[in-house]
């Protein structure tokens, strides 16, 4: 699951770069259109601002999704660490029980050995 979140995050990062590239291209296009308008041709400024606003919205939405994916990835990592730590605690508890039983066995063995000598 963590791997999937990481892949999705990287996909969003790639999309963000593409959208920023499109914004840069659109700004250069607008600058070229402004130069042609200065020469006397006409263009639609409403359409130009609409495209920029749409691309800016997509970049913003993409960043929000990217943050949520990062958040879910962190939550997944926390869960993985929780289960790992719980398993480690269980193993440690088992090891302590084995050590306790080994100690009892060695004490009983010593008593048996002492009683066999006498």
N, CA and C atoms as an extended XYZ file, in Angstrom:
354
Properties=species:S:1:pos:R:3:atomname:S:1:resname:S:1:resid:I:1 pbc="F F F"
N         0.822       -1.184        0.000 N   UNK     1
C         0.000        0.000        0.000 CA  UNK     1
C         0.872        1.256        0.000 C   UNK     1
N         1.924        1.235        0.796 N   UNK     2
C         2.836        2.372        0.852 CA  UNK     2
C         3.469        2.617       -0.512 C   UNK     2
N         3.808        1.561       -1.201 N   UNK     3
C         4.404        1.681       -2.534 CA  UNK     3
C         3.403        2.330       -3.501 C   UNK     3
N         2.160        1.946       -3.416 N   UNK     4
C         1.126        2.522       -4.277 CA  UNK     4
C         0.965        4.016       -4.014 C   UNK     4
N         0.952        4.405       -2.730 N   UNK     5
C         0.865        5.831       -2.404 CA  UNK     5
C         2.054        6.585       -2.977 C   UNK     5
N         3.223        5.984       -2.864 N   UNK     6
C         4.429        6.640       -3.382 CA  UNK     6
C         4.330        6.830       -4.902 C   UNK     6
N         3.848        5.817       -5.609 N   UNK     7
C         3.700        5.912       -7.066 CA  UNK     7
C         2.695        6.999       -7.428 C   UNK     7
N         1.574        7.038       -6.727 N   UNK     8
C         0.561        8.060       -6.997 CA  UNK     8
C         1.136        9.449       -6.741 C   UNK     8
N         1.886        9.596       -5.647 N   UNK     9
C         2.511       10.885       -5.324 CA  UNK     9
C         3.434       11.328       -6.459 C   UNK     9
N         4.249       10.416       -6.943 N   UNK    10
C         5.170       10.764       -8.032 CA  UNK    10
C         4.415       11.100       -9.313 C   UNK    10
N         3.298       10.420       -9.557 N   UNK    11
C         2.470       10.765      -10.721 CA  UNK    11
C         1.937       12.183      -10.605 C   UNK    11
N         1.490       12.560       -9.409 N   UNK    12
C         1.016       13.922       -9.203 CA  UNK    12
C         2.154       14.932       -9.366 C   UNK    12
N         3.343       14.578       -8.909 N   UNK    13
C         4.491       15.473       -9.083 CA  UNK    13
C         4.778       15.671      -10.570 C   UNK    13
N         4.707       14.594      -11.346 N   UNK    14
C         4.897       14.702      -12.796 CA  UNK    14
C         3.821       15.575      -13.431 C   UNK    14
N         2.573       15.375      -13.015 N   UNK    15
C         1.481       16.184      -13.551 CA  UNK    15
C         1.660       17.656      -13.210 C   UNK    15
N         2.128       17.927      -11.993 N   UNK    16
C         2.355       19.310      -11.585 CA  UNK    16
C         3.408       19.971      -12.477 C   UNK    16
N         4.483       19.239      -12.766 N   UNK    17
C         5.512       19.785      -13.649 CA  UNK    17
C         4.960       20.066      -15.039 C   UNK    17
N         4.138       19.163      -15.558 N   UNK    18
C         3.534       19.365      -16.880 CA  UNK    18
C         2.615       20.577      -16.888 C   UNK    18
N         1.813       20.718      -15.842 N   UNK    19
C         0.910       21.863      -15.767 CA  UNK    19
C         1.673       23.178      -15.658 C   UNK    19
N         2.731       23.183      -14.885 N   UNK    20
C         3.545       24.398      -14.774 CA  UNK    20
C         4.202       24.720      -16.113 C   UNK    20
N         4.620       23.692      -16.846 N   UNK    21
C         5.167       23.899      -18.177 CA  UNK    21
C         4.110       24.521      -19.094 C   UNK    21
N         2.878       23.995      -19.035 N   UNK    22
C         1.801       24.554      -19.848 CA  UNK    22
C         1.506       26.003      -19.470 C   UNK    22
N         1.568       26.313      -18.186 N   UNK    23
C         1.380       27.700      -17.754 CA  UNK    23
C         2.463       28.596      -18.332 C   UNK    23
N         3.706       28.131      -18.285 N   UNK    24
C         4.809       28.918      -18.851 CA  UNK    24
C         4.623       29.120      -20.349 C   UNK    24
N         4.235       28.054      -21.044 N   UNK    25
C         4.006       28.159      -22.482 CA  UNK    25
C         2.876       29.137      -22.754 C   UNK    25
N         1.809       29.044      -21.953 N   UNK    26
C         0.677       29.948      -22.162 CA  UNK    26
C         1.084       31.393      -21.925 C   UNK    26
N         1.911       31.659      -20.927 N   UNK    27
C         2.371       33.027      -20.668 CA  UNK    27
C         3.225       33.546      -21.827 C   UNK    27
N         4.053       32.674      -22.372 N   UNK    28
C         4.848       33.083      -23.532 CA  UNK    28
C         3.949       33.342      -24.736 C   UNK    28
N         2.942       32.519      -24.886 N   UNK    29
C         1.978       32.712      -25.978 CA  UNK    29
C         1.248       34.034      -25.803 C   UNK    29
N         0.836       34.325      -24.569 N   UNK    30
C         0.148       35.590      -24.307 CA  UNK    30
C         1.053       36.778      -24.602 C   UNK    30
N         2.340       36.643      -24.240 N   UNK    31
C         3.286       37.728      -24.534 CA  UNK    31
C         3.417       37.923      -26.041 C   UNK    31
N         3.459       36.832      -26.795 N   UNK    32
C         3.543       36.938      -28.252 CA  UNK    32
C         2.270       37.551      -28.822 C   UNK    32
N         1.116       37.189      -28.266 N   UNK    33
C        -0.157       37.767      -28.707 CA  UNK    33
C        -0.206       39.256      -28.389 C   UNK    33
N         0.317       39.634      -27.222 N   UNK    34
C         0.339       41.050      -26.851 CA  UNK    34
C         1.188       41.842      -27.844 C   UNK    34
N         2.289       41.264      -28.292 N   UNK    35
C         3.125       41.944      -29.288 CA  UNK    35
C         2.371       42.083      -30.600 C   UNK    35
N         1.625       41.043      -30.997 N   UNK    36
C         0.877       41.126      -32.249 CA  UNK    36
C        -0.284       42.104      -32.117 C   UNK    36
N        -0.870       42.213      -30.926 N   UNK    37
C        -1.944       43.193      -30.720 CA  UNK    37
C        -1.390       44.603      -30.814 C   UNK    37
N        -0.165       44.774      -30.329 N   UNK    38
C         0.462       46.090      -30.411 CA  UNK    38
C         0.683       46.479      -31.865 C   UNK    38
N         0.845       45.493      -32.720 N   UNK    39
C         1.036       45.746      -34.149 CA  UNK    39
C        -0.279       46.016      -34.860 C   UNK    39
N        -1.386       45.823      -34.183 N   UNK    40
C        -2.653       46.169      -34.803 CA  UNK    40
C        -3.629       45.029      -34.959 C   UNK    40
N        -3.250       43.791      -34.658 N   UNK    41
C        -4.201       42.690      -34.763 CA  UNK    41
C        -4.993       42.601      -33.476 C   UNK    41
N        -6.152       41.990      -33.521 N   UNK    42
C        -7.001       41.888      -32.327 CA  UNK    42
C        -6.986       40.456      -31.802 C   UNK    42
N        -7.219       40.315      -30.519 N   UNK    43
C        -7.262       38.995      -29.878 CA  UNK    43
C        -8.244       39.029      -28.727 C   UNK    43
N        -8.556       37.877      -28.196 N   UNK    44
C        -9.527       37.771      -27.106 CA  UNK    44
C        -8.804       37.631      -25.781 C   UNK    44
N        -8.842       38.680      -24.952 N   UNK    45
C        -8.164       38.627      -23.662 CA  UNK    45
C        -8.956       37.794      -22.654 C   UNK    45
N       -10.270       37.701      -22.803 N   UNK    46
C       -11.092       36.901      -21.896 CA  UNK    46
C       -10.725       35.426      -22.017 C   UNK    46
N       -10.542       34.973      -23.236 N   UNK    47
C       -10.155       33.581      -23.462 CA  UNK    47
C        -8.779       33.300      -22.891 C   UNK    47
N        -7.872       34.250      -23.048 N   UNK    48
C        -6.504       34.068      -22.547 CA  UNK    48
C        -6.491       33.950      -21.031 C   UNK    48
N        -7.217       34.826      -20.342 N   UNK    49
C        -7.232       34.762      -18.878 CA  UNK    49
C        -7.969       33.521      -18.396 C   UNK    49
N        -8.973       33.076      -19.150 N   UNK    50
C        -9.708       31.877      -18.781 CA  UNK    50
C        -8.805       30.643      -18.813 C   UNK    50
N        -7.964       30.543      -19.830 N   UNK    51
C        -7.042       29.411      -19.930 CA  UNK    51
C        -6.044       29.447      -18.781 C   UNK    51
N        -5.509       30.607      -18.502 N   UNK    52
C        -4.533       30.724      -17.400 CA  UNK    52
C        -5.194       30.382      -16.067 C   UNK    52
N        -6.408       30.870      -15.855 N   UNK    53
C        -7.123       30.551      -14.615 CA  UNK    53
C        -7.396       29.057      -14.504 C   UNK    53
N        -7.753       28.435      -15.609 N   UNK    54
C        -8.019       26.991      -15.592 CA  UNK    54
C        -6.760       26.208      -15.270 C   UNK    54
N        -5.659       26.587      -15.896 N   UNK    55
C        -4.391       25.890      -15.628 CA  UNK    55
C        -3.935       26.129      -14.194 C   UNK    55
N        -4.113       27.336      -13.699 N   UNK    56
C        -3.740       27.642      -12.312 CA  UNK    56
C        -4.595       26.826      -11.347 C   UNK    56
N        -5.895       26.700      -11.648 N   UNK    57
C        -6.766       25.873      -10.815 CA  UNK    57
C        -6.306       24.421      -10.820 C   UNK    57
N        -5.945       23.898      -12.002 N   UNK    58
C        -5.479       22.509      -12.086 CA  UNK    58
C        -4.192       22.300      -11.289 C   UNK    58
N        -3.289       23.270      -11.344 N   UNK    59
C        -2.053       23.170      -10.552 CA  UNK    59
C        -2.397       23.149       -9.068 C   UNK    59
N        -3.294       24.034       -8.645 N   UNK    60
C        -3.699       24.092       -7.237 CA  UNK    60
C        -4.362       22.788       -6.802 C   UNK    60
N        -5.290       22.265       -7.606 N   UNK    61
C        -5.989       21.024       -7.283 CA  UNK    61
C        -4.992       19.858       -7.207 C   UNK    61
N        -4.048       19.844       -8.125 N   UNK    62
C        -3.030       18.791       -8.149 CA  UNK    62
C        -2.186       18.831       -6.873 C   UNK    62
N        -1.840       20.025       -6.423 N   UNK    63
C        -1.044       20.157       -5.186 CA  UNK    63
C        -1.829       19.663       -3.972 C   UNK    63
N        -3.135       19.946       -3.950 N   UNK    64
C        -3.974       19.458       -2.849 CA  UNK    64
C        -3.992       17.935       -2.854 C   UNK    64
N        -4.206       17.332       -4.007 N   UNK    65
C        -4.209       15.867       -4.098 CA  UNK    65
C        -2.856       15.290       -3.689 C   UNK    65
N        -1.797       15.963       -4.101 N   UNK    66
C        -0.445       15.493       -3.762 CA  UNK    66
C        -0.244       15.507       -2.241 C   UNK    66
N        -0.724       16.566       -1.591 N   UNK    67
C        -0.610       16.625       -0.119 CA  UNK    67
C        -1.406       15.510        0.539 C   UNK    67
N        -2.614       15.223        0.040 N   UNK    68
C        -3.420       14.147        0.616 CA  UNK    68
C        -2.757       12.792        0.427 C   UNK    68
N        -2.179       12.576       -0.737 N   UNK    69
C        -1.488       11.302       -0.976 CA  UNK    69
C        -0.307       11.176       -0.022 C   UNK    69
N         0.447       12.266        0.171 N   UNK    70
C         1.565       12.233        1.118 CA  UNK    70
C         1.058       11.936        2.529 C   UNK    70
N        -0.082       12.539        2.888 N   UNK    71
C        -0.684       12.298        4.195 CA  UNK    71
C        -1.065       10.828        4.358 C   UNK    71
N        -1.746       10.261        3.359 N   UNK    72
C        -2.138        8.848        3.430 CA  UNK    72
C        -0.921        7.929        3.463 C   UNK    72
N         0.127        8.314        2.743 N   UNK    73
C         1.358        7.521        2.763 CA  UNK    73
C         1.962        7.524        4.172 C   UNK    73
N         1.980        8.678        4.814 N   UNK    74
C         2.499        8.753        6.182 CA  UNK    74
C         1.645        7.925        7.144 C   UNK    74
N         0.332        7.985        6.975 N   UNK    75
C        -0.562        7.179        7.826 CA  UNK    75
C        -0.297        5.692        7.630 C   UNK    75
N        -0.067        5.302        6.378 N   UNK    76
C         0.231        3.890        6.099 CA  UNK    76
C         1.530        3.485        6.767 C   UNK    76
N         2.534        4.346        6.692 N   UNK    77
C         3.825        4.047        7.333 CA  UNK    77
C         3.669        3.930        8.846 C   UNK    77
N         2.842        4.795        9.435 N   UNK    78
C         2.603        4.729       10.877 CA  UNK    78
C         1.959        3.394       11.249 C   UNK    78
N         0.990        2.950       10.439 N   UNK    79
C         0.345        1.651       10.694 CA  UNK    79
C         1.340        0.504       10.572 C   UNK    79
N         2.181        0.563        9.544 N   UNK    80
C         3.193       -0.481        9.359 CA  UNK    80
C         4.113       -0.533       10.577 C   UNK    80
N         4.561        0.638       11.034 N   UNK    81
C         5.430        0.695       12.213 CA  UNK    81
C         4.719        0.186       13.462 C   UNK    81
N         3.422        0.506       13.584 N   UNK    82
C         2.652        0.020       14.731 CA  UNK    82
C         2.625       -1.503       14.755 C   UNK    82
N         2.284       -2.115       13.616 N   UNK    83
C         2.212       -3.578       13.577 CA  UNK    83
C         3.587       -4.207       13.796 C   UNK    83
N         4.629       -3.589       13.251 N   UNK    84
C         5.984       -4.102       13.466 CA  UNK    84
C         6.344       -4.043       14.946 C   UNK    84
N         6.034       -2.911       15.593 N   UNK    85
C         6.361       -2.765       17.017 CA  UNK    85
C         5.550       -3.722       17.883 C   UNK    85
N         4.280       -3.916       17.528 N   UNK    86
C         3.470       -4.882       18.288 CA  UNK    86
C         4.024       -6.299       18.140 C   UNK    86
N         4.451       -6.644       16.923 N   UNK    87
C         5.047       -7.970       16.708 CA  UNK    87
C         6.349       -8.099       17.491 C   UNK    87
N         7.137       -7.044       17.524 N   UNK    88
C         8.405       -7.074       18.274 CA  UNK    88
C         8.141       -7.233       19.768 C   UNK    88
N         7.129       -6.532       20.273 N   UNK    89
C         6.796       -6.662       21.686 CA  UNK    89
C         6.353       -8.085       22.012 C   UNK    89
N         5.582       -8.667       21.128 N   UNK    90
C         5.133      -10.048       21.339 CA  UNK    90
C         6.337      -10.993       21.348 C   UNK    90
N         7.263      -10.807       20.408 N   UNK    91
C         8.478      -11.635       20.376 CA  UNK    91
C         9.292      -11.453       21.645 C   UNK    91
N         9.417      -10.204       22.095 N   UNK    92
C        10.180       -9.946       23.320 CA  UNK    92
C         9.524      -10.594       24.530 C   UNK    92
N         8.197      -10.553       24.596 N   UNK    93
C         7.474      -11.178       25.698 CA  UNK    93
C         7.709      -12.695       25.683 C   UNK    93
N         7.672      -13.286       24.492 N   UNK    94
C         7.917      -14.722       24.355 CA  UNK    94
C         9.343      -15.059       24.785 C   UNK    94
N        10.297      -14.234       24.367 N   UNK    95
C        11.692      -14.462       24.758 CA  UNK    95
C        11.881      -14.369       26.272 C   UNK    95
N        11.182      -13.430       26.911 N   UNK    96
C        11.267      -13.327       28.371 CA  UNK    96
C        10.677      -14.570       29.047 C   UNK    96
N         9.576      -15.075       28.504 N   UNK    97
C         8.976      -16.287       29.064 CA  UNK    97
C         9.922      -17.475       28.895 C   UNK    97
N        10.568      -17.579       27.734 N   UNK    98
C        11.533      -18.659       27.496 CA  UNK    98
C        12.704      -18.539       28.461 C   UNK    98
N        13.187      -17.318       28.678 N   UNK    99
C        14.305      -17.113       29.606 CA  UNK    99
C        13.896      -17.486       31.026 C   UNK    99
N        12.678      -17.139       31.410 N   UNK   100
C        12.193      -17.479       32.742 CA  UNK   100
C        12.087      -18.993       32.910 C   UNK   100
N        11.530      -19.658       31.905 N   UNK   101
C        11.410      -21.121       31.977 CA  UNK   101
C        12.786      -21.788       31.960 C   UNK   101
N        13.709      -21.268       31.170 N   UNK   102
C        15.068      -21.817       31.139 CA  UNK   102
C        15.731      -21.680       32.498 C   UNK   102
N        15.503      -20.546       33.153 N   UNK   103
C        16.055      -20.329       34.495 CA  UNK   103
C        15.461      -21.331       35.490 C   UNK   103
N        14.165      -21.557       35.413 N   UNK   104
C        13.519      -22.522       36.316 CA  UNK   104
C        14.039      -23.933       36.055 C   UNK   104
N        14.220      -24.275       34.773 N   UNK   105
C        14.740      -25.608       34.423 CA  UNK   105
C        16.148      -25.779       34.969 C   UNK   105
N        16.968      -24.743       34.841 N   UNK   106
C        18.353      -24.873       35.321 CA  UNK   106
C        18.391      -24.998       36.844 C   UNK   106
N        17.500      -24.293       37.538 N   UNK   107
C        17.455      -24.412       39.006 CA  UNK   107
C        17.012      -25.820       39.400 C   UNK   107
N        15.995      -26.358       38.740 N   UNK   108
C        15.531      -27.712       39.032 CA  UNK   108
C        16.603      -28.742       38.687 C   UNK   108
N        17.305      -28.516       37.580 N   UNK   109
C        18.381      -29.434       37.196 CA  UNK   109
C        19.483      -29.419       38.247 C   UNK   109
N        19.805      -28.231       38.752 N   UNK   110
C        20.833      -28.127       39.790 CA  UNK   110
C        20.380      -28.847       41.049 C   UNK   110
N        19.146      -28.719       41.430 N   UNK   111
C        18.631      -29.411       42.622 CA  UNK   111
C        18.684      -30.937       42.430 C   UNK   111
N        18.289      -31.393       41.241 N   UNK   112
C        18.348      -32.838       40.961 CA  UNK   112
C        19.779      -33.331       41.019 C   UNK   112
N        20.675      -32.538       40.471 N   UNK   113
C        22.083      -32.940       40.476 CA  UNK   113
C        22.627      -33.000       41.901 C   UNK   113
N        22.237      -32.005       42.707 N   UNK   114
C        22.668      -32.001       44.099 CA  UNK   114
C        22.094      -33.168       44.868 C   UNK   114
N        20.865      -33.526       44.631 N   UNK   115
C        20.256      -34.637       45.359 CA  UNK   115
C        20.827      -35.963       44.898 C   UNK   115
N        21.285      -36.064       43.647 N   UNK   116
C        21.894      -37.301       43.176 CA  UNK   116
C        23.274      -37.503       43.789 C   UNK   116
N        23.954      -36.417       44.073 N   UNK   117
C        25.282      -36.518       44.671 CA  UNK   117
C        25.173      -37.024       46.108 C   UNK   117
N        24.151      -36.612       46.828 N   UNK   118
C        24.027      -37.026       48.240 CA  UNK   118
C        23.276      -38.287       48.416 C   UNK   118
